[in-house]
């Protein structure tokens, strides 16, 4: 999306909202990834150890 | 505060879980486009997003002070990775709750920040007169501070 021209506020808003939506969609998908599951498991284990 | 984990990936993901079993994910997406993609500092610009990843409670998340503390700590951690990073956050106004989102973001920032950070607020008004609150967080000793502040102010007047 790079450009040397000055962008309008409309373009910036459109870009930011689209990007935010993409990241929110990515978060919904992330929960099924190995990396996410492993990180969550580590956090839960840490929390269980803290609670003992 | 809740424990959090850095997952990394393209968009610098962090994850944490509340005592109510709500899992949040935070992302910092590299966005050189936002201010001036030809500037030296463009490589330091990130968009910030937080969302609920898992909520099996069947209820909307309620106010939780520990969430604010955790978000603030994640911010600090992200800035520790590169103190010259710049974070930009836009409040979605599609459901009319943009001011609530801004207040939440303010809460994360003002209650738990150190004095080395600065937050700048603007409102982007599109050609349909829709208002989008937007904030930028930057460390005061960022070497590009002045240029970045000017560029940030500039995006709110670019429909003129």
Backbone of each chain as ProteinMPNN parsed JSONL, in Angstrom:
{"seq_chain_A": "XXXXXXXXXXXXXXXXXXXXXXXXXXXXXXXXXXXXXXXXXXXXXXXXXXXX", "coords_chain_A": {"N_chain_A": [[0.812, -1.204, 0.0], [2.119, 1.101, -0.231], [2.884, 4.476, -1.019], [3.937, 7.489, -2.608], [2.443, 9.705, -2.642], [0.526, 12.146, -0.828], [-1.73, 10.888, 1.518], [-5.315, 10.685, 1.919], [-7.556, 11.459, 4.689], [-9.746, 9.786, 4.576], [-8.654, 7.594, 3.23], [-6.764, 6.743, 5.096], [-8.404, 6.072, 7.286], [-9.93, 4.026, 6.124], [-7.917, 2.179, 5.58], [-6.967, 1.621, 8.206], [-9.244, 0.548, 9.5], [-9.761, -1.681, 7.941], [-7.432, -3.1, 8.311], [-7.549, -3.535, 11.054], [-9.783, -5.19, 11.231], [-8.841, -7.373, 9.813], [-6.851, -8.251, 11.531], [-8.386, -8.937, 13.739], [-9.834, -11.042, 12.672], [-7.749, -12.743, 12.233], [-7.037, -13.321, 14.845], [-9.185, -14.887, 15.641], [-8.636, -17.142, 14.145], [-6.163, -17.851, 15.071], [-6.428, -19.242, 17.464], [-6.535, -21.888, 16.902], [-4.041, -22.633, 16.236], [-0.853, -24.277, 16.681], [1.112, -22.844, 18.045], [-0.326, -20.959, 19.52], [-1.911, -22.609, 21.151], [0.069, -23.922, 22.605], [1.263, -21.793, 23.973], [-0.867, -20.937, 25.555], [-1.275, -23.207, 27.084], [1.094, -23.266, 28.548], [0.787, -20.954, 30.048], [-1.417, -21.667, 31.598], [-0.409, -23.812, 33.051], [1.543, -22.522, 34.53], [-0.087, -20.865, 36.041], [-1.507, -22.765, 37.519], [0.543, -23.809, 39.064], [1.109, -21.599, 40.569], [-1.196, -21.388, 42.054], [-1.067, -23.544, 43.738]], "CA_chain_A": [[0.0, 0.0, 0.0], [3.027, 2.23, -0.175], [2.714, 5.491, -2.059], [4.654, 8.71, -2.267], [1.487, 10.8, -2.575], [-0.085, 12.361, 0.47], [-2.998, 10.163, 1.531], [-6.406, 11.415, 2.552], [-8.043, 10.873, 5.937], [-10.604, 8.661, 4.173], [-7.794, 6.444, 2.92], [-6.152, 6.275, 6.348], [-9.458, 5.408, 8.065], [-10.26, 2.765, 5.441], [-6.792, 1.267, 5.799], [-6.906, 1.209, 9.61], [-10.383, -0.314, 9.841], [-9.57, -2.952, 7.227], [-6.33, -3.778, 8.968], [-8.024, -3.975, 12.369], [-10.685, -6.316, 10.975], [-8.0, -8.52, 9.417], [-6.171, -8.768, 12.726], [-9.402, -9.588, 14.576], [-10.105, -12.338, 12.026], [-6.554, -13.562, 12.469], [-7.109, -13.768, 16.247], [-10.154, -16.003, 15.664], [-7.995, -18.328, 13.557], [-4.963, -18.182, 15.855], [-6.683, -20.159, 18.596], [-6.378, -23.28, 16.44], [-2.645, -22.902, 15.874], [-0.025, -24.978, 17.67], [1.82, -21.833, 18.836], [-1.29, -20.372, 20.453], [-2.283, -23.644, 22.128], [1.228, -24.169, 23.49], [1.424, -20.624, 24.855], [-1.968, -20.967, 26.522], [-1.017, -24.315, 28.009], [2.176, -22.833, 29.444], [0.207, -19.975, 30.987], [-2.288, -22.396, 32.528], [0.459, -24.59, 33.94], [2.159, -21.532, 35.418], [-1.13, -20.413, 36.956], [-1.804, -23.869, 38.431], [1.666, -23.888, 40.015], [0.951, -20.438, 41.453], [-2.344, -21.621, 42.923], [-0.798, -24.655, 44.688]], "C_chain_A": [[0.854, 1.267, 0.0], [2.79, 3.213, -1.324], [3.448, 6.733, -1.621], [3.704, 9.894, -2.156], [0.931, 10.917, -1.163], [-1.454, 11.681, 0.475], [-4.065, 10.958, 2.265], [-6.795, 10.734, 3.852], [-8.931, 9.67, 5.621], [-9.768, 7.411, 3.911], [-7.179, 5.868, 4.19], [-7.184, 5.516, 7.183], [-9.769, 4.049, 7.446], [-9.165, 1.729, 5.678], [-6.793, 0.725, 7.234], [-8.04, 0.257, 9.98], [-10.25, -1.687, 9.171], [-8.501, -3.79, 7.939], [-6.756, -4.338, 10.333], [-8.911, -5.218, 12.219], [-9.871, -7.56, 10.625], [-7.316, -9.131, 10.635], [-7.157, -9.473, 13.653], [-9.765, -10.964, 13.995], [-8.954, -13.306, 12.278], [-6.578, -14.132, 13.895], [-8.073, -14.959, 16.358], [-9.519, -17.291, 15.139], [-6.831, -18.818, 14.419], [-5.218, -19.254, 16.902], [-6.517, -21.622, 18.19], [-4.917, -23.608, 16.123], [-1.892, -23.546, 17.045], [0.625, -23.957, 18.628], [0.905, -21.248, 19.921], [-1.617, -21.375, 21.561], [-1.152, -23.905, 23.122], [1.408, -23.02, 24.478], [0.359, -20.623, 25.945], [-1.754, -22.069, 27.558], [0.057, -23.938, 29.024], [1.638, -21.872, 30.499], [-0.639, -20.68, 32.042], [-1.474, -23.212, 33.527], [1.088, -23.668, 34.99], [1.152, -21.087, 36.488], [-1.47, -21.486, 37.982], [-0.732, -23.98, 39.506], [1.574, -22.769, 41.043], [-0.145, -20.683, 42.484], [-2.096, -22.699, 43.978], [-0.242, -24.111, 45.993]], "O_chain_A": [[0.347, 2.369, 0.21], [2.529, 2.81, -2.458], [3.575, 7.01, -0.429], [4.076, 10.953, -1.65], [0.87, 9.945, -0.41], [-2.247, 11.87, -0.447], [-3.764, 11.792, 3.118], [-6.424, 9.587, 4.101], [-8.876, 8.655, 6.315], [-10.134, 6.309, 4.32], [-7.083, 4.651, 4.342], [-6.889, 4.45, 7.724], [-9.86, 3.044, 8.151], [-9.444, 0.56, 5.943], [-6.639, -0.477, 7.45], [-7.824, -0.725, 10.689], [-10.584, -2.715, 9.76], [-8.647, -4.996, 8.136], [-6.383, -5.448, 10.714], [-8.795, -6.172, 12.988], [-10.175, -8.662, 11.083], [-7.21, -10.35, 10.763], [-6.82, -10.478, 14.277], [-9.976, -11.924, 14.737], [-9.148, -14.501, 12.5], [-6.188, -15.278, 14.12], [-7.804, -15.918, 17.082], [-9.818, -18.385, 15.618], [-6.548, -20.014, 14.494], [-4.346, -20.071, 17.197], [-6.375, -22.493, 19.048], [-4.599, -24.746, 15.779], [-2.243, -23.381, 18.213], [0.681, -24.168, 19.839], [1.307, -21.069, 21.07], [-1.603, -21.039, 22.746], [-1.384, -24.086, 24.317], [1.67, -23.237, 25.661], [0.646, -20.343, 27.109], [-2.016, -21.885, 28.747], [-0.056, -24.252, 30.209], [1.983, -21.959, 31.678], [-0.589, -20.341, 33.224], [-1.818, -23.288, 34.707], [1.151, -23.998, 36.175], [1.485, -20.952, 37.666], [-1.694, -21.189, 39.156], [-1.022, -24.208, 40.68], [1.907, -22.946, 42.214], [-0.045, -20.25, 43.631], [-2.806, -22.774, 44.981], [0.045, -24.879, 46.91]]}, "seq_chain_B": "XXXXXXXXXXXXXXXXXXXXXXXXXXXXXXXXXXXXXXXXXXXXXXXXXXXXXXXXXXXXXXXXXXXXXXXXXXXXXXXXXXXXXXXXXXXXXXXXXXXXXXXXXXXXXXXXXXXXXXXXXXXXXXXXXXXXXXXXXXXXXXXXXXXXXXXXXXXXXXXX", "coords_chain_B": {"N_chain_B": [[-2.356, -8.555, 38.228], [-2.317, -10.469, 35.203], [-0.512, -13.39, 34.098], [1.307, -13.281, 31.067], [1.963, -14.344, 27.662], [4.357, -14.198, 25.075], [3.75, -14.77, 21.801], [4.661, -14.125, 19.331], [5.351, -14.214, 15.893], [4.201, -12.866, 12.679], [2.72, -10.622, 13.346], [3.435, -9.917, 15.941], [2.272, -11.265, 18.405], [0.596, -11.44, 21.542], [-0.608, -13.247, 24.407], [-3.053, -13.725, 26.971], [-4.798, -15.006, 29.883], [-7.778, -14.543, 31.736], [-8.981, -14.635, 35.17], [-11.542, -15.447, 34.91], [-11.541, -17.131, 32.822], [-11.423, -15.971, 30.324], [-9.816, -15.479, 27.31], [-7.497, -13.306, 26.005], [-6.12, -11.806, 23.088], [-3.42, -9.923, 21.896], [-2.17, -7.833, 19.369], [0.551, -6.44, 17.545], [0.849, -4.875, 14.731], [3.061, -4.373, 12.088], [3.113, -1.324, 10.43], [4.124, 0.485, 8.165], [2.949, 2.155, 6.359], [1.247, 4.01, 7.538], [1.978, 6.721, 8.49], [4.208, 8.172, 7.083], [5.445, 6.585, 4.569], [7.94, 6.822, 3.473], [9.621, 7.835, 5.265], [12.311, 7.615, 7.656], [11.529, 6.664, 10.107], [9.382, 5.054, 9.567], [9.585, 2.329, 9.71], [9.223, 1.764, 12.319], [6.631, 1.883, 13.084], [3.602, 0.665, 14.418], [0.429, -0.954, 14.457], [-1.966, -1.334, 16.981], [-3.912, -3.926, 18.335], [-6.501, -5.364, 20.256], [-8.297, -8.234, 21.245], [-10.949, -10.479, 22.191], [-10.092, -13.791, 22.362], [-10.916, -16.295, 23.227], [-13.892, -17.115, 24.804], [-15.684, -18.747, 26.887], [-17.64, -18.293, 28.648], [-20.101, -17.35, 28.007], [-20.951, -14.863, 28.551], [-20.608, -11.252, 28.244], [-17.352, -9.834, 28.535], [-16.58, -8.469, 31.712], [-15.739, -5.417, 33.547], [-12.395, -5.491, 34.479], [-9.832, -4.978, 36.5], [-7.341, -6.143, 36.508], [-6.97, -6.819, 33.869], [-6.45, -4.372, 32.64], [-3.998, -3.759, 33.87], [-2.46, -5.826, 32.868], [-2.508, -5.38, 30.097], [-1.14, -2.965, 30.03], [1.359, -3.845, 30.905], [2.062, -5.503, 28.817], [2.337, -3.645, 26.799], [4.585, -2.284, 27.782], [6.442, -4.346, 27.615], [6.539, -4.718, 24.861], [7.632, -2.301, 24.049], [10.044, -2.557, 25.243], [11.349, -4.305, 23.63], [11.991, -2.758, 21.438], [12.725, 0.408, 21.993], [12.129, 2.541, 20.424], [9.815, 2.067, 19.123], [6.53, 2.791, 17.811], [3.165, 3.089, 18.592], [-0.056, 2.785, 17.223], [-3.505, 3.25, 17.639], [-6.774, 2.65, 16.643], [-10.159, 3.5, 17.287], [-12.861, 1.63, 16.656], [-15.876, 2.688, 15.188], [-18.178, 1.592, 14.322], [-20.258, 0.454, 15.769], [-21.048, 2.46, 17.392], [-19.704, 2.596, 19.796], [-17.294, 3.849, 20.172], [-16.285, 5.796, 21.952], [-16.335, 4.527, 24.404], [-14.439, 2.571, 23.967], [-12.231, 4.193, 23.633], [-12.017, 5.29, 26.199], [-11.375, 3.014, 27.654], [-8.901, 2.397, 26.575], [-7.519, 4.684, 27.359], [-7.575, 4.251, 30.086], [-5.929, 1.976, 30.36], [-3.599, 3.184, 29.627], [-3.116, 5.614, 31.211], [-3.303, 4.837, 33.904], [-1.29, 3.006, 34.366], [1.061, 3.583, 33.082], [4.524, 4.552, 32.638], [6.325, 7.59, 33.219], [7.801, 7.954, 30.99], [6.486, 7.519, 28.672], [4.371, 8.865, 26.07], [1.103, 9.837, 25.141], [-0.8, 10.579, 22.353], [-3.773, 12.037, 21.228], [-6.203, 12.023, 18.662], [-8.872, 12.858, 16.418], [-10.124, 11.26, 13.703], [-11.888, 12.418, 10.969], [-13.992, 11.34, 8.583], [-15.023, 11.785, 5.085], [-17.725, 11.483, 5.223], [-18.411, 12.531, 7.591], [-18.107, 10.813, 9.747], [-16.745, 9.947, 12.894], [-13.63, 8.973, 14.144], [-11.931, 8.076, 16.857], [-8.459, 8.19, 17.496], [-5.329, 7.057, 18.68], [-1.915, 7.594, 19.608], [0.977, 6.071, 20.83], [4.082, 6.793, 22.172], [7.553, 6.811, 22.978], [9.056, 9.352, 24.939], [11.687, 9.935, 24.394], [12.144, 9.258, 21.801], [14.032, 9.418, 18.862], [12.923, 10.479, 16.571], [10.859, 12.004, 17.345], [9.648, 14.664, 16.982], [9.127, 14.794, 14.178], [7.396, 12.638, 13.909], [5.193, 13.339, 15.484], [4.276, 15.564, 14.1], [3.607, 14.37, 11.656], [1.607, 12.665, 12.525], [-0.377, 14.457, 13.384], [-0.94, 15.505, 10.974], [-2.377, 13.556, 9.538], [-4.955, 13.818, 10.332], [-5.957, 15.951, 9.074], [-6.085, 15.582, 6.438], [-8.112, 15.398, 4.553], [-8.641, 17.79, 3.702]], "CA_chain_B": [[-2.007, -8.692, 36.817], [-2.265, -11.851, 34.735], [0.669, -13.777, 33.329], [1.079, -13.255, 29.62], [3.003, -14.998, 26.866], [4.625, -13.624, 23.753], [3.745, -15.825, 20.782], [5.49, -13.621, 18.214], [4.717, -14.273, 14.565], [4.288, -11.675, 11.832], [2.095, -9.465, 13.986], [3.848, -9.768, 17.35], [1.113, -11.615, 19.229], [0.678, -11.754, 22.97], [-1.84, -13.868, 24.879], [-3.217, -13.914, 28.424], [-6.108, -15.538, 30.274], [-8.251, -13.945, 32.991], [-9.459, -15.601, 36.169], [-12.854, -15.935, 34.459], [-11.35, -18.001, 31.659], [-11.472, -15.24, 29.052], [-8.47, -15.388, 26.739], [-7.309, -12.143, 25.126], [-4.898, -11.752, 22.283], [-3.006, -8.571, 21.495], [-1.237, -7.862, 18.246], [1.191, -5.203, 17.103], [1.137, -5.114, 13.31], [3.938, -3.384, 11.477], [2.349, -0.55, 9.446], [4.905, 1.643, 7.697], [2.082, 2.981, 5.509], [0.358, 4.936, 8.252], [2.334, 8.144, 8.564], [4.902, 8.55, 5.853], [6.212, 5.347, 4.372], [9.298, 7.082, 2.997], [10.422, 8.359, 6.378], [13.168, 6.637, 8.332], [10.823, 6.093, 11.268], [8.219, 4.252, 9.158], [9.791, 0.931, 10.111], [8.955, 1.649, 13.766], [5.2, 2.118, 13.342], [2.79, -0.546, 14.592], [-0.967, -0.806, 14.885], [-2.266, -2.161, 18.157], [-5.278, -4.484, 18.38], [-6.782, -6.338, 21.318], [-9.611, -8.857, 21.057], [-11.181, -11.712, 22.941], [-9.841, -14.959, 21.509], [-11.764, -17.381, 23.735], [-14.787, -16.748, 25.913], [-16.675, -19.818, 27.015], [-18.539, -17.962, 29.763], [-21.425, -16.999, 27.487], [-21.257, -13.478, 28.941], [-19.655, -10.249, 27.795], [-16.344, -9.585, 29.578], [-16.88, -7.33, 32.59], [-14.568, -4.618, 33.89], [-11.436, -6.286, 35.247], [-8.654, -4.119, 36.666], [-6.137, -6.911, 36.168], [-6.801, -6.776, 32.41], [-5.772, -3.098, 32.362], [-2.593, -3.897, 34.302], [-1.781, -6.759, 31.961], [-2.328, -4.694, 28.805], [-0.063, -1.99, 30.237], [2.628, -4.583, 30.974], [2.383, -5.977, 27.465], [2.854, -2.455, 26.117], [5.96, -2.053, 28.244], [7.273, -5.41, 27.061], [6.724, -4.456, 23.431], [8.556, -1.172, 23.918], [11.363, -3.015, 25.679], [11.978, -4.951, 22.466], [12.591, -1.627, 20.712], [12.153, 1.578, 22.671], [11.732, 3.548, 19.449], [8.542, 1.687, 18.501], [5.413, 3.75, 17.898], [1.932, 2.31, 18.464], [-1.25, 3.541, 16.856], [-4.724, 2.496, 17.95], [-8.001, 3.317, 16.18], [-11.362, 2.983, 17.93], [-13.915, 1.342, 15.676], [-17.102, 3.39, 15.574], [-19.29, 1.002, 13.572], [-21.378, 0.155, 16.665], [-21.292, 3.631, 18.232], [-19.059, 2.436, 21.115], [-15.911, 4.3, 20.049], [-15.836, 6.544, 23.129], [-16.089, 3.532, 25.462], [-13.138, 1.969, 23.636], [-11.169, 5.17, 23.912], [-11.858, 5.393, 27.656], [-10.663, 1.807, 28.088], [-7.509, 2.553, 26.16], [-6.976, 5.709, 28.256], [-7.414, 3.615, 31.388], [-4.708, 1.17, 30.289], [-2.424, 4.032, 29.479], [-2.844, 6.584, 32.271], [-3.155, 4.26, 35.239], [-0.153, 2.117, 34.572], [2.229, 3.956, 32.285], [5.584, 5.294, 33.307], [6.352, 8.939, 32.652], [8.607, 8.027, 29.768], [5.6, 7.396, 27.511], [3.445, 9.953, 25.791], [-0.001, 9.42, 24.28], [-1.421, 11.69, 21.619], [-5.115, 11.687, 20.751], [-6.752, 12.769, 17.54], [-10.106, 12.266, 15.884], [-10.162, 11.308, 12.24], [-13.258, 12.629, 10.487], [-13.985, 11.027, 7.157], [-15.827, 12.73, 4.289], [-19.138, 11.333, 5.617], [-18.472, 13.104, 8.944], [-17.955, 9.793, 10.801], [-15.606, 10.303, 13.737], [-12.871, 7.815, 14.602], [-10.83, 8.421, 17.76], [-7.205, 7.483, 17.207], [-4.29, 7.425, 19.651], [-0.565, 7.14, 19.305], [1.834, 5.986, 22.01], [5.486, 6.946, 21.754], [8.433, 7.181, 24.087], [9.442, 10.76, 24.789], [13.063, 10.111, 23.881], [12.252, 8.758, 20.424], [14.818, 10.415, 18.111], [12.113, 11.062, 15.49], [9.65, 12.47, 18.041], [9.001, 15.834, 16.368], [8.612, 14.443, 12.841], [6.277, 11.706, 14.053], [4.045, 14.094, 16.01], [3.76, 16.393, 12.99], [2.974, 13.462, 10.677], [0.37, 12.157, 13.15], [-1.364, 15.549, 13.324], [-1.234, 15.737, 9.563], [-3.348, 12.611, 8.961], [-6.325, 14.201, 10.694], [-6.393, 17.105, 8.268], [-5.718, 15.261, 5.056], [-9.231, 15.461, 3.604], [-8.844, 19.197, 3.365]], "C_chain_B": [[-1.947, -10.178, 36.431], [-0.926, -12.115, 34.042], [0.331, -13.668, 31.852], [2.223, -13.942, 28.899], [3.128, -14.288, 25.531], [4.68, -14.77, 22.752], [4.633, -15.408, 19.612], [4.724, -13.672, 16.909], [4.82, -12.945, 13.844], [3.783, -10.436, 12.562], [2.323, -9.399, 15.498], [2.689, -10.033, 18.33], [1.484, -11.888, 20.683], [-0.645, -12.389, 23.385], [-1.863, -13.886, 26.411], [-4.634, -14.375, 28.72], [-6.509, -14.952, 31.625], [-8.708, -15.037, 33.952], [-10.849, -16.137, 35.814], [-12.76, -16.803, 33.205], [-11.489, -17.3, 30.316], [-10.041, -15.067, 28.55], [-8.434, -14.204, 25.765], [-6.053, -12.334, 24.291], [-4.661, -10.307, 21.866], [-2.027, -8.714, 20.346], [-0.669, -6.462, 17.975], [1.614, -5.442, 15.649], [1.981, -3.986, 12.718], [3.182, -2.662, 10.359], [3.1, 0.68, 8.977], [4.061, 2.631, 6.901], [1.488, 4.173, 6.245], [0.744, 6.41, 8.24], [3.006, 8.609, 7.273], [5.835, 7.396, 5.543], [7.598, 5.56, 3.774], [10.217, 7.558, 4.122], [11.216, 7.233, 7.045], [12.428, 5.924, 9.454], [9.686, 5.159, 10.865], [8.345, 2.792, 9.605], [9.442, 0.685, 11.586], [7.463, 1.724, 14.099], [4.403, 0.811, 13.358], [1.365, -0.16, 14.946], [-1.197, -1.781, 16.031], [-3.714, -2.64, 18.071], [-5.388, -5.442, 19.551], [-8.16, -6.916, 21.042], [-9.709, -10.103, 21.931], [-10.973, -12.879, 21.983], [-10.754, -16.112, 21.927], [-12.61, -16.845, 24.887], [-15.889, -17.805, 26.0], [-17.705, -19.515, 28.095], [-19.966, -17.655, 29.289], [-21.846, -15.59, 27.866], [-20.229, -12.541, 28.343], [-18.615, -10.032, 28.892], [-16.7, -8.35, 30.409], [-15.582, -6.576, 32.897], [-13.65, -5.406, 34.832], [-10.139, -5.464, 35.311], [-7.376, -4.85, 36.241], [-5.9, -6.947, 34.655], [-6.047, -5.503, 32.031], [-4.284, -3.188, 32.703], [-1.812, -4.766, 33.312], [-1.516, -6.103, 30.603], [-1.173, -3.691, 28.916], [1.298, -2.688, 30.267], [3.051, -5.092, 29.601], [2.938, -4.819, 26.63], [4.321, -2.227, 26.488], [6.899, -3.083, 27.642], [7.564, -5.149, 25.585], [7.714, -3.312, 23.214], [9.958, -1.545, 24.399], [12.104, -3.664, 24.508], [12.628, -3.915, 21.549], [11.95, -0.349, 21.256], [11.728, 2.667, 21.691], [10.423, 3.186, 18.734], [7.482, 2.761, 18.727], [4.136, 2.931, 17.691], [0.749, 3.206, 18.169], [-2.474, 2.655, 17.059], [-5.93, 3.279, 17.453], [-9.199, 2.667, 16.87], [-12.444, 2.836, 16.868], [-15.211, 2.016, 16.122], [-18.34, 2.78, 14.911], [-20.495, 0.694, 14.465], [-21.661, 1.306, 17.64], [-20.601, 3.569, 19.593], [-17.622, 2.945, 21.109], [-15.39, 5.031, 21.289], [-15.552, 5.609, 24.303], [-14.724, 2.88, 25.233], [-11.994, 2.931, 23.949], [-10.935, 5.264, 25.425], [-11.093, 4.195, 28.21], [-9.175, 1.937, 27.78], [-6.813, 3.586, 27.055], [-6.671, 5.109, 29.621], [-6.135, 2.775, 31.414], [-3.489, 2.071, 30.327], [-2.126, 4.852, 30.731], [-2.643, 5.958, 33.645], [-1.828, 3.565, 35.442], [1.098, 2.501, 33.795], [3.322, 4.562, 33.168], [5.645, 6.652, 32.616], [7.142, 9.042, 31.355], [7.755, 7.911, 28.496], [4.784, 8.662, 27.307], [2.346, 9.41, 24.882], [-0.603, 10.659, 23.628], [-2.754, 11.213, 21.065], [-5.53, 12.595, 19.619], [-8.099, 12.156, 17.201], [-10.041, 12.398, 14.372], [-11.62, 11.446, 11.822], [-13.249, 12.349, 8.991], [-14.948, 11.947, 6.396], [-17.323, 12.581, 4.546], [-19.396, 11.851, 7.032], [-18.524, 12.042, 10.047], [-16.679, 10.096, 11.57], [-14.938, 9.043, 14.281], [-11.753, 8.283, 15.548], [-9.601, 7.56, 17.451], [-6.152, 7.963, 18.202], [-2.946, 6.883, 19.192], [0.248, 7.14, 20.596], [3.288, 5.965, 21.535], [6.328, 7.243, 22.995], [8.963, 8.593, 23.846], [10.837, 10.943, 24.201], [13.246, 9.505, 22.485], [12.987, 9.818, 19.581], [14.035, 11.099, 16.986], [10.865, 11.747, 16.049], [8.923, 13.598, 17.301], [8.363, 15.493, 15.016], [7.367, 13.577, 12.952], [5.021, 12.444, 14.535], [3.425, 14.946, 14.897], [3.022, 15.513, 11.976], [1.651, 12.933, 11.215], [-0.729, 13.224, 13.076], [-1.839, 15.758, 11.892], [-2.317, 14.8, 9.026], [-4.786, 12.997, 9.303], [-6.821, 15.374, 9.854], [-6.181, 16.839, 6.782], [-6.883, 15.162, 4.088], [-9.43, 16.882, 3.109], [-8.043, 19.584, 2.138]], "O_chain_B": [[-1.571, -11.026, 37.241], [-0.298, -11.214, 33.486], [-0.8, -13.932, 31.442], [3.313, -14.103, 29.448], [2.144, -13.841, 24.942], [5.549, -15.637, 22.84], [5.278, -16.247, 18.982], [3.58, -13.224, 16.832], [5.449, -12.008, 14.336], [4.337, -9.346, 12.421], [1.486, -8.879, 16.236], [2.201, -9.117, 18.992], [2.52, -12.474, 20.996], [-1.685, -12.108, 22.789], [-0.828, -14.042, 27.059], [-5.551, -14.169, 27.925], [-5.693, -14.871, 32.544], [-8.805, -16.208, 33.585], [-11.282, -17.157, 36.351], [-13.774, -17.161, 32.607], [-11.654, -17.953, 29.286], [-9.171, -14.575, 29.269], [-9.234, -14.12, 24.833], [-5.07, -12.934, 24.725], [-5.592, -9.576, 21.53], [-1.168, -9.596, 20.346], [-1.344, -5.45, 18.161], [2.605, -6.12, 15.38], [1.649, -2.807, 12.838], [2.668, -3.305, 9.444], [2.753, 1.8, 9.351], [4.415, 3.804, 6.783], [1.253, 5.223, 5.648], [-0.11, 7.262, 7.998], [2.421, 9.35, 6.483], [6.883, 7.244, 6.17], [8.348, 4.602, 3.586], [11.431, 7.668, 3.948], [10.834, 6.064, 6.998], [12.661, 4.745, 9.722], [9.079, 4.529, 11.732], [7.347, 2.113, 9.846], [9.376, -0.459, 12.036], [7.081, 1.637, 15.266], [4.509, -0.021, 12.457], [1.124, 0.827, 15.642], [-0.683, -2.9, 16.036], [-4.621, -1.864, 17.774], [-4.481, -6.234, 19.807], [-9.08, -6.196, 20.654], [-8.708, -10.689, 22.346], [-11.599, -12.946, 20.925], [-11.298, -16.819, 21.079], [-12.105, -16.21, 25.812], [-16.885, -17.752, 25.279], [-18.538, -20.359, 28.426], [-20.914, -17.698, 30.073], [-22.955, -15.161, 27.549], [-19.127, -12.953, 27.981], [-18.965, -10.046, 30.072], [-17.075, -7.312, 29.863], [-14.487, -7.024, 32.56], [-14.095, -5.921, 35.857], [-9.45, -5.285, 34.307], [-6.455, -4.249, 35.688], [-4.762, -7.089, 34.208], [-5.128, -5.535, 31.213], [-3.428, -2.755, 31.932], [-0.665, -4.475, 32.971], [-0.436, -6.253, 30.032], [-0.341, -3.584, 28.016], [2.274, -2.177, 29.717], [4.235, -5.111, 29.265], [3.882, -4.99, 25.858], [5.173, -2.009, 25.626], [8.006, -2.756, 27.213], [8.689, -5.334, 25.12], [8.536, -3.359, 22.299], [10.942, -0.919, 24.005], [13.329, -3.581, 24.411], [13.68, -4.165, 20.961], [10.778, -0.071, 21.003], [11.044, 3.614, 22.078], [9.978, 3.913, 17.846], [7.531, 3.525, 19.691], [4.035, 2.17, 16.729], [0.576, 4.256, 18.789], [-2.478, 1.477, 16.701], [-6.096, 4.448, 17.804], [-9.254, 1.446, 17.022], [-12.878, 3.817, 16.264], [-15.596, 1.927, 17.288], [-19.418, 3.373, 14.933], [-21.629, 0.672, 13.985], [-22.42, 1.144, 18.596], [-20.877, 4.399, 20.459], [-16.815, 2.529, 21.939], [-14.216, 4.913, 21.641], [-14.647, 5.858, 25.1], [-13.958, 2.665, 26.171], [-10.943, 2.538, 24.455], [-9.79, 5.311, 25.877], [-10.271, 4.335, 29.116], [-8.317, 1.631, 28.607], [-5.667, 3.393, 27.46], [-5.649, 5.414, 30.234], [-5.354, 2.848, 32.363], [-2.484, 1.765, 30.969], [-1.014, 4.799, 31.258], [-1.893, 6.49, 34.464], [-1.298, 3.534, 36.552], [2.101, 1.79, 33.858], [3.07, 5.017, 34.283], [5.071, 6.831, 31.541], [7.151, 10.086, 30.703], [8.233, 8.168, 27.391], [4.538, 9.424, 28.242], [2.611, 8.626, 23.971], [-0.875, 11.658, 24.293], [-2.853, 10.122, 20.504], [-5.239, 13.792, 19.623], [-8.421, 11.057, 17.652], [-9.919, 13.498, 13.832], [-12.479, 10.684, 12.267], [-12.577, 13.041, 8.225], [-15.609, 12.79, 7.001], [-18.111, 13.437, 4.143], [-20.468, 11.635, 7.596], [-18.941, 12.34, 11.167], [-15.659, 10.456, 10.982], [-15.606, 8.156, 14.812], [-10.744, 8.824, 15.095], [-9.708, 6.364, 17.183], [-6.096, 9.149, 18.527], [-2.854, 5.872, 18.495], [0.206, 8.103, 21.362], [3.658, 5.223, 20.625], [5.848, 7.859, 23.946], [9.274, 8.978, 22.719], [11.136, 11.969, 23.59], [14.373, 9.27, 22.047], [12.6, 10.987, 19.589], [14.428, 12.162, 16.504], [9.925, 12.034, 15.307], [7.727, 13.497, 17.026], [7.217, 15.854, 14.745], [6.407, 13.747, 12.201], [3.92, 12.194, 14.043], [2.203, 15.034, 14.776], [1.946, 15.872, 11.499], [0.69, 12.769, 10.464], [-1.875, 12.92, 12.744], [-2.983, 16.136, 11.642], [-3.095, 15.192, 8.156], [-5.724, 12.555, 8.641], [-7.994, 15.739, 9.931], [-6.108, 17.768, 5.977], [-6.674, 14.87, 2.911], [-10.254, 17.154, 2.236], [-8.093, 20.736, 1.707]]}, "name": "protein", "num_of_chains": 2, "seq": "XXXXXXXXXXXXXXXXXXXXXXXXXXXXXXXXXXXXXXXXXXXXXXXXXXXXXXXXXXXXXXXXXXXXXXXXXXXXXXXXXXXXXXXXXXXXXXXXXXXXXXXXXXXXXXXXXXXXXXXXXXXXXXXXXXXXXXXXXXXXXXXXXXXXXXXXXXXXXXXXXXXXXXXXXXXXXXXXXXXXXXXXXXXXXXXXXXXXXXXXXXXXXXXXXXXX"}
